[in-house]
Amino acid sequence: MNVGTIGNAVVEFFGGAPARPQPKDIAADLATRVERGEIDAAKFAERLEGRYGDRAVGIVREDGSVDVKGLSALLESSAPVPRRQPGTTPANTVPAGQETLQTQLINEFGNDAAAKVFDADGKVDFGALVDLVKDAPPARSGPGYLNEKV
C-alpha cells in the first residue's frame, strides 16, 4: 500500500518509516518524466536493457513513449523484499543462534539426535536439549566441542 506524499509526511512526523513506493507508481512517474523530456527516452531504454536484459526490450516504444504496464510488471518482478516489522523473523528462516546450535549439535551428536532438539516450527525444545547433552555420548570430543574440558 502506498500512502502517497501526505501519508509519508504524516508517518515521518510520527516517527515511522515512510512507505516504499510501489512499482506501478514508479513506472507512472518515469513515463511522465520521459513524456515531459526530463528523461531522454533513448538513454532510458538503454539503461533498462542494460539492467534487465531482454525483459526490458519494448518498454520504451519506437515513438519514445513508455509502456507503463510493462515497466510496472518489470519493476514488480525485481522489487526488493517487503520490509519486516521490527522484532519479527522472516518466514522459513532459523535465527542465527539456532542455526549455530543446530550445526554444533549435528557435528557432536549426529543428525538424528540433533533433530530431536528442534520441533516442527524450528523452535528449540530445551528439555530435549538438556536430555541430549546429559545422556547422549558425543560423536566427537576435544577442543571446540560442547564437551571440551576447561
MOPEZI-V665907 format. One record per backbone hydrogen bond with DSSP energy under -1.0 kcal/mol. NH is the residue of the N-H (numbers start at 1). CO is the residue of the C=O. E is the energy in kcal/mol with one decimal. If there is no record, write none. Layout:
# MOPEZI-V665907
nh = (NH & NH)
co = (CO & CO)
e = (E & E)
This chain:
# MOPEZI-V665907
nh = (8 & 9 & 10 & 11 & 12 & 13 & 14 & 15 & 16 & 26 & 27 & 28 & 29 & 30 & 31 & 32 & 33 & 34 & 35 & 36 & 38 & 39 & 44 & 45 & 46 & 47 & 48 & 49 & 50 & 51 & 52 & 53 & 55 & 56 & 57 & 59 & 61 & 64 & 67 & 68 & 71 & 72 & 73 & 74 & 75 & 76 & 77 & 88 & 99 & 100 & 101 & 102 & 103 & 104 & 105 & 106 & 107 & 108 & 109 & 110 & 114 & 115 & 117 & 119 & 122 & 125 & 126 & 129 & 130 & 131 & 132 & 133 & 134 & 135 & 136 & 139 & 145 & 148)
co = (4 & 5 & 6 & 7 & 8 & 9 & 10 & 12 & 11 & 22 & 23 & 24 & 25 & 26 & 27 & 28 & 29 & 30 & 31 & 32 & 33 & 33 & 40 & 41 & 42 & 43 & 44 & 45 & 46 & 47 & 48 & 49 & 52 & 53 & 54 & 56 & 65 & 61 & 59 & 66 & 67 & 68 & 69 & 70 & 71 & 72 & 73 & 85 & 95 & 96 & 97 & 98 & 99 & 100 & 101 & 102 & 103 & 104 & 105 & 106 & 110 & 111 & 114 & 123 & 119 & 117 & 124 & 125 & 126 & 127 & 128 & 129 & 130 & 131 & 132 & 108 & 142 & 145)
e = (-2.6 & -2.2 & -2.2 & -2.7 & -2.8 & -2.4 & -2.0 & -1.3 & -2.4 & -2.2 & -2.8 & -2.0 & -2.3 & -2.7 & -2.5 & -2.2 & -2.3 & -2.2 & -2.4 & -2.1 & -1.8 & -1.4 & -2.4 & -2.5 & -2.2 & -2.6 & -2.5 & -2.5 & -2.2 & -2.1 & -3.4 & -1.6 & -1.2 & -1.8 & -1.0 & -2.0 & -2.8 & -1.9 & -3.2 & -1.3 & -2.8 & -2.8 & -2.4 & -2.2 & -2.8 & -2.6 & -2.1 & -1.9 & -2.2 & -2.2 & -2.3 & -3.0 & -2.3 & -2.5 & -2.7 & -2.4 & -2.5 & -2.2 & -3.2 & -1.4 & -2.0 & -2.3 & -1.3 & -2.6 & -1.8 & -3.7 & -1.0 & -2.1 & -2.6 & -2.4 & -2.4 & -2.4 & -2.4 & -2.9 & -1.6 & -7.8 & -1.7 & -2.0)
